[in-house]
Amino acid sequence: FSVVCSSVLSSGINAEYGVNVWLATITNSAPTPVKEVTMEMSVSGGGGRVKLAAPSTKQLSPFSPICPASPIQQVLLTTEETDGISFTLTYIYSGARETKSGTVVL
């Protein structure tokens, strides 16, 4: 189970519109499906506005090296530069609800 967060737009475009666009991608590397995935994100180091778009899906198929499953993708929009993005993931794995949290330092 992995989370990747990256900037979608370059800083030159961001400066023109005053918006930073981030894309969080969640993939499953386990042989068991992951269900009811929800992610909450917040930014640190700025007092700007934040908008979290709806995820592309809430389910992850089991990992398969032959036919990789589609990831969950979610867009985060911020109005100011940030030092990092904190996230909390809640999901059901092997019948048990689990919660993981972390910070992506930018």
N, C-alpha and C positions, 0 to 999 in steps of 0.2 A: 504494500500500500504506500504510495508516494504522492507528495504534493509538490508542484513546481509553480512558482510565481514569477512572471517576467513582464517587463514593460512592453507594450504593444506599439506605442508611438515613440518616435525619437523626440529628444528634448526641443528641437527647433519647432516642430509642429505643436508640441505641448504648450510652448510659450505663447504661440499665436492665439490659441483658444483658451488658455488658462486652465486646461484640464489634463490630468495625467490618467492614462488608461493602463490598467494592469490586468493580466489574464492568469487566473489560477487554473491549473490542470491537475486532475486527480486520476491516477491509474491504479489498477489492481495487479499485483505481482503474486498473489496467492491463488492456490487451486480451488478456493471456495468463493462463491459470489458474495458481494457486499451489497446490502440493501438499505434503503431509507437514509441515504447519505445527505446530511445537511452541513453547510459551512457558514460560520459567522466570521466576518473579518472587520478589523478596525485598524486605523493608521496611528502611528506615534510620531511625535516631533512636529506636529502642525495642528492648527485649530480650524482647518478648512472643512468644507463639506465633503461627505462621503456617500456614494450610492453603490449598492451591491445589486447587480442584475440577477435575474433568476438563473439557476443552473441549467445546463443542457439536458440533464437527466438526473435521477436520484438512485440509479442502480448501476452496479459494475459487475460485468460477467466475470467468471473465473479466468485466470491467466491461461493463455494458450500460445506457445511459441509459433504455432502454425497459422493461427488466425487471431491476431491481437484484437482484444475488445476495444470498443470506443471509450475514450476517457470522458470524465465529467469536466466540463469547462464552465467557468464562471468569471464574469467581468466585474472589476472594481474600478469606479471612477472617483478621483479625488481632485480637489481644487487647489491644493498647495503641495509643495515638495514634502516628502516624508522621510523619516529616518528608518522606518521599518513597517511591516505589516504583521499584525498579530492575528492568528486564526484559531478557531475551535471547530473541530470536526466531530460530529455525532453520527454513528452508523450502527447497523446490525451486522455482526460477523459471527458465523456458526451459531446463530440463534441467540447470541448475547449482545445487548446494547453496550457500546463502548464509546468513550469520549477521549479525544486526543487534542492537545493544543500545542502551539509553538509560535515562534516569531521568525519572519524572514527579514534579515538585516540588509538594507539596500545601500 
